[in-house]
């Protein structure tokens, strides 16, 4: 039971972290494009 729960938590955390990294990259690209256009 404990091993399964720990593996599930680690898998969920990996998915959440990857989603956060992807969203951060998209936001960074969007901000860069806006900065270039404003100039």
N, CA, C and O atoms as a CHARMM CRD file, in Angstrom:
* protein
*
  156
    1    1 UNK  N      0.84400  -1.21900   0.00000 PROA 1      0.00000
    2    1 UNK  CA     0.00000   0.00000   0.00000 PROA 1      0.00000
    3    1 UNK  C      0.87200   1.26000   0.00000 PROA 1      0.00000
    4    1 UNK  O      0.68900   2.16000  -0.82000 PROA 1      0.00000
    5    2 UNK  N      1.83000   1.30100   0.94600 PROA 2      0.00000
    6    2 UNK  CA     2.65600   2.51200   1.03900 PROA 2      0.00000
    7    2 UNK  C      3.44200   2.74700  -0.26200 PROA 2      0.00000
    8    2 UNK  O      3.52200   3.86800  -0.76600 PROA 2      0.00000
    9    3 UNK  N      4.01900   1.65300  -0.78900 PROA 3      0.00000
   10    3 UNK  CA     4.82700   1.81500  -2.00700 PROA 3      0.00000
   11    3 UNK  C      3.95700   2.34300  -3.14700 PROA 3      0.00000
   12    3 UNK  O      4.37200   3.24400  -3.87700 PROA 3      0.00000
   13    4 UNK  N      2.75700   1.79000  -3.30300 PROA 4      0.00000
   14    4 UNK  CA     1.86800   2.25000  -4.37900 PROA 4      0.00000
   15    4 UNK  C      1.52800   3.72700  -4.19500 PROA 4      0.00000
   16    4 UNK  O      1.56100   4.49800  -5.15400 PROA 4      0.00000
   17    5 UNK  N      1.20300   4.12100  -2.96200 PROA 5      0.00000
   18    5 UNK  CA     0.82300   5.52100  -2.73400 PROA 5      0.00000
   19    5 UNK  C      2.00700   6.45100  -3.02200 PROA 5      0.00000
   20    5 UNK  O      1.83100   7.51500  -3.61600 PROA 5      0.00000
   21    6 UNK  N      3.20000   6.05300  -2.60400 PROA 6      0.00000
   22    6 UNK  CA     4.38500   6.89500  -2.84800 PROA 6      0.00000
   23    6 UNK  C      4.63400   7.01300  -4.35200 PROA 6      0.00000
   24    6 UNK  O      4.91200   8.10400  -4.85200 PROA 6      0.00000
   25    7 UNK  N      4.53700   5.90400  -5.06700 PROA 7      0.00000
   26    7 UNK  CA     4.74700   5.96300  -6.52200 PROA 7      0.00000
   27    7 UNK  C      3.70200   6.83600  -7.18300 PROA 7      0.00000
   28    7 UNK  O      4.01800   7.60400  -8.09200 PROA 7      0.00000
   29    8 UNK  N      2.44800   6.72700  -6.73200 PROA 8      0.00000
   30    8 UNK  CA     1.38800   7.55000  -7.31600 PROA 8      0.00000
   31    8 UNK  C      1.64700   9.02600  -7.06200 PROA 8      0.00000
   32    8 UNK  O      1.45700   9.85600  -7.95200 PROA 8      0.00000
   33    9 UNK  N      2.08200   9.35800  -5.84200 PROA 9      0.00000
   34    9 UNK  CA     2.35300  10.77000  -5.51400 PROA 9      0.00000
   35    9 UNK  C      3.50600  11.28400  -6.37000 PROA 9      0.00000
   36    9 UNK  O      3.44100  12.39400  -6.89800 PROA 9      0.00000
   37   10 UNK  N      4.56000  10.48300  -6.50800 PROA 10     0.00000
   38   10 UNK  CA     5.71900  10.93600  -7.29600 PROA 10     0.00000
   39   10 UNK  C      5.31100  11.11900  -8.75300 PROA 10     0.00000
   40   10 UNK  O      5.72000  12.09000  -9.38900 PROA 10     0.00000
   41   11 UNK  N      4.50700  10.19500  -9.29200 PROA 11     0.00000
   42   11 UNK  CA     4.07200  10.32400 -10.68800 PROA 11     0.00000
   43   11 UNK  C      3.22500  11.57700 -10.85400 PROA 11     0.00000
   44   11 UNK  O      3.40100  12.32100 -11.81900 PROA 11     0.00000
   45   12 UNK  N      2.30600  11.81700  -9.92300 PROA 12     0.00000
   46   12 UNK  CA     1.44600  13.00300 -10.01900 PROA 12     0.00000
   47   12 UNK  C      2.29700  14.26600  -9.92000 PROA 12     0.00000
   48   12 UNK  O      2.06400  15.22200 -10.66000 PROA 12     0.00000
   49   13 UNK  N      3.27300  14.28900  -9.02300 PROA 13     0.00000
   50   13 UNK  CA     4.13000  15.47600  -8.87700 PROA 13     0.00000
   51   13 UNK  C      4.93000  15.71600 -10.15500 PROA 13     0.00000
   52   13 UNK  O      5.11100  16.85900 -10.57300 PROA 13     0.00000
   53   14 UNK  N      5.40800  14.63700 -10.77500 PROA 14     0.00000
   54   14 UNK  CA     6.17700  14.79500 -12.02800 PROA 14     0.00000
   55   14 UNK  C      5.28300  15.40500 -13.10000 PROA 14     0.00000
   56   14 UNK  O      5.71300  16.29100 -13.83900 PROA 14     0.00000
   57   15 UNK  N      4.03600  14.93300 -13.18600 PROA 15     0.00000
   58   15 UNK  CA     3.11000  15.46700 -14.19500 PROA 15     0.00000
   59   15 UNK  C      2.83700  16.94100 -13.91400 PROA 15     0.00000
   60   15 UNK  O      2.84900  17.76000 -14.83200 PROA 15     0.00000
   61   16 UNK  N      2.59100  17.28400 -12.64600 PROA 16     0.00000
   62   16 UNK  CA     2.29000  18.67900 -12.29200 PROA 16     0.00000
   63   16 UNK  C      3.49700  19.57000 -12.61000 PROA 16     0.00000
   64   16 UNK  O      3.34100  20.65700 -13.16500 PROA 16     0.00000
   65   17 UNK  N      4.69500  19.10600 -12.25700 PROA 17     0.00000
   66   17 UNK  CA     5.90100  19.91000 -12.51200 PROA 17     0.00000
   67   17 UNK  C      6.09300  20.11300 -14.01100 PROA 17     0.00000
   68   17 UNK  O      6.42100  21.21200 -14.45800 PROA 17     0.00000
   69   18 UNK  N      5.88700  19.04300 -14.78900 PROA 18     0.00000
   70   18 UNK  CA     6.06500  19.17300 -16.24600 PROA 18     0.00000
   71   18 UNK  C      5.05300  20.15800 -16.81600 PROA 18     0.00000
   72   18 UNK  O      5.38800  20.95300 -17.69400 PROA 18     0.00000
   73   19 UNK  N      3.80700  20.11100 -16.32100 PROA 19     0.00000
   74   19 UNK  CA     2.78500  21.04900 -16.81100 PROA 19     0.00000
   75   19 UNK  C      3.19400  22.48300 -16.45300 PROA 19     0.00000
   76   19 UNK  O      3.06400  23.38600 -17.27800 PROA 19     0.00000
   77   20 UNK  N      3.68300  22.69200 -15.23900 PROA 20     0.00000
   78   20 UNK  CA     4.10000  24.04000 -14.83400 PROA 20     0.00000
   79   20 UNK  C      5.24800  24.52800 -15.71700 PROA 20     0.00000
   80   20 UNK  O      5.25600  25.68500 -16.13600 PROA 20     0.00000
   81   21 UNK  N      6.21700  23.65400 -16.00300 PROA 21     0.00000
   82   21 UNK  CA     7.35900  24.05300 -16.84300 PROA 21     0.00000
   83   21 UNK  C      6.87200  24.41900 -18.24100 PROA 21     0.00000
   84   21 UNK  O      7.32100  25.41000 -18.81800 PROA 21     0.00000
   85   22 UNK  N      5.94600  23.61300 -18.79300 PROA 22     0.00000
   86   22 UNK  CA     5.44200  23.89200 -20.15000 PROA 22     0.00000
   87   22 UNK  C      4.69900  25.22900 -20.16200 PROA 22     0.00000
   88   22 UNK  O      4.90000  26.04500 -21.06100 PROA 22     0.00000
   89   23 UNK  N      3.84100  25.45000 -19.16400 PROA 23     0.00000
   90   23 UNK  CA     3.07800  26.70300 -19.13500 PROA 23     0.00000
   91   23 UNK  C      4.02700  27.88700 -18.96300 PROA 23     0.00000
   92   23 UNK  O      3.83100  28.93000 -19.58700 PROA 23     0.00000
   93   24 UNK  N      5.05100  27.73700 -18.12800 PROA 24     0.00000
   94   24 UNK  CA     6.02200  28.82300 -17.94400 PROA 24     0.00000
   95   24 UNK  C      6.73400  29.12900 -19.26000 PROA 24     0.00000
   96   24 UNK  O      6.95200  30.29400 -19.59000 PROA 24     0.00000
   97   25 UNK  N      7.09900  28.08700 -20.01400 PROA 25     0.00000
   98   25 UNK  CA     7.78700  28.29500 -21.29600 PROA 25     0.00000
   99   25 UNK  C      6.86300  29.02000 -22.27200 PROA 25     0.00000
  100   25 UNK  O      7.29600  29.92800 -22.98200 PROA 25     0.00000
  101   26 UNK  N      5.58500  28.61800 -22.30800 PROA 26     0.00000
  102   26 UNK  CA     4.63900  29.27100 -23.22600 PROA 26     0.00000
  103   26 UNK  C      4.45900  30.73500 -22.82600 PROA 26     0.00000
  104   26 UNK  O      4.44800  31.61600 -23.68500 PROA 26     0.00000
  105   27 UNK  N      4.31800  30.99300 -21.53400 PROA 27     0.00000
  106   27 UNK  CA     4.13700  32.38100 -21.06900 PROA 27     0.00000
  107   27 UNK  C      5.38000  33.20400 -21.40000 PROA 27     0.00000
  108   27 UNK  O      5.27000  34.35200 -21.83000 PROA 27     0.00000
  109   28 UNK  N      6.56000  32.61900 -21.20000 PROA 28     0.00000
  110   28 UNK  CA     7.80400  33.35000 -21.49600 PROA 28     0.00000
  111   28 UNK  C      7.86900  33.69500 -22.98600 PROA 28     0.00000
  112   28 UNK  O      8.22000  34.81900 -23.34500 PROA 28     0.00000
  113   29 UNK  N      7.53200  32.73500 -23.85600 PROA 29     0.00000
  114   29 UNK  CA     7.55500  33.01300 -25.29800 PROA 29     0.00000
  115   29 UNK  C      6.54200  34.10100 -25.63700 PROA 29     0.00000
  116   29 UNK  O      6.83200  35.00200 -26.42500 PROA 29     0.00000
  117   30 UNK  N      5.34000  34.01600 -25.03400 PROA 30     0.00000
  118   30 UNK  CA     4.30500  35.01100 -25.31700 PROA 30     0.00000
  119   30 UNK  C      4.77500  36.39900 -24.88900 PROA 30     0.00000
  120   30 UNK  O      4.57700  37.37700 -25.61000 PROA 30     0.00000
  121   31 UNK  N      5.40400  36.48100 -23.70400 PROA 31     0.00000
  122   31 UNK  CA     5.89200  37.78100 -23.22800 PROA 31     0.00000
  123   31 UNK  C      6.98700  38.31100 -24.15100 PROA 31     0.00000
  124   31 UNK  O      7.01600  39.50200 -24.45800 PROA 31     0.00000
  125   32 UNK  N      7.89200  37.42900 -24.59700 PROA 32     0.00000
  126   32 UNK  CA     8.95800  37.87100 -25.50100 PROA 32     0.00000
  127   32 UNK  C      8.35900  38.41900 -26.79200 PROA 32     0.00000
  128   32 UNK  O      8.79300  39.46200 -27.28000 PROA 32     0.00000
  129   33 UNK  N      7.36300  37.72400 -27.34900 PROA 33     0.00000
  130   33 UNK  CA     6.73000  38.19800 -28.58600 PROA 33     0.00000
  131   33 UNK  C      6.07400  39.56000 -28.35400 PROA 33     0.00000
  132   33 UNK  O      6.17300  40.44800 -29.20100 PROA 33     0.00000
  133   34 UNK  N      5.40400  39.72800 -27.21000 PROA 34     0.00000
  134   34 UNK  CA     4.75500  41.01200 -26.91500 PROA 34     0.00000
  135   34 UNK  C      5.81300  42.10700 -26.80200 PROA 34     0.00000
  136   34 UNK  O      5.62800  43.20300 -27.33100 PROA 34     0.00000
  137   35 UNK  N      6.93500  41.81600 -26.10800 PROA 35     0.00000
  138   35 UNK  CA     7.99500  42.82800 -25.96700 PROA 35     0.00000
  139   35 UNK  C      8.53700  43.22600 -27.33400 PROA 35     0.00000
  140   35 UNK  O      8.74700  44.41100 -27.59300 PROA 35     0.00000
  141   36 UNK  N      8.76400  42.25900 -28.20700 PROA 36     0.00000
  142   36 UNK  CA     9.31900  42.56200 -29.53800 PROA 36     0.00000
  143   36 UNK  C      8.32200  43.40900 -30.32000 PROA 36     0.00000
  144   36 UNK  O      8.71400  44.35500 -31.00400 PROA 36     0.00000
  145   37 UNK  N      7.03400  43.07600 -30.22500 PROA 37     0.00000
  146   37 UNK  CA     6.03600  43.84000 -30.97300 PROA 37     0.00000
  147   37 UNK  C      5.90400  45.25500 -30.42400 PROA 37     0.00000
  148   37 UNK  O      5.73600  46.20200 -31.19200 PROA 37     0.00000
  149   38 UNK  N      5.97700  45.41000 -29.10000 PROA 38     0.00000
  150   38 UNK  CA     5.83100  46.74800 -28.51000 PROA 38     0.00000
  151   38 UNK  C      6.97300  47.65300 -28.97900 PROA 38     0.00000
  152   38 UNK  O      6.77800  48.85200 -29.17700 PROA 38     0.00000
  153   39 UNK  N      8.15900  47.07700 -29.15500 PROA 39     0.00000
  154   39 UNK  CA     9.29100  47.87600 -29.63800 PROA 39     0.00000
  155   39 UNK  C      9.11000  48.13800 -31.12800 PROA 39     0.00000
  156   39 UNK  O      9.94900  48.79400 -31.74500 PROA 39     0.00000
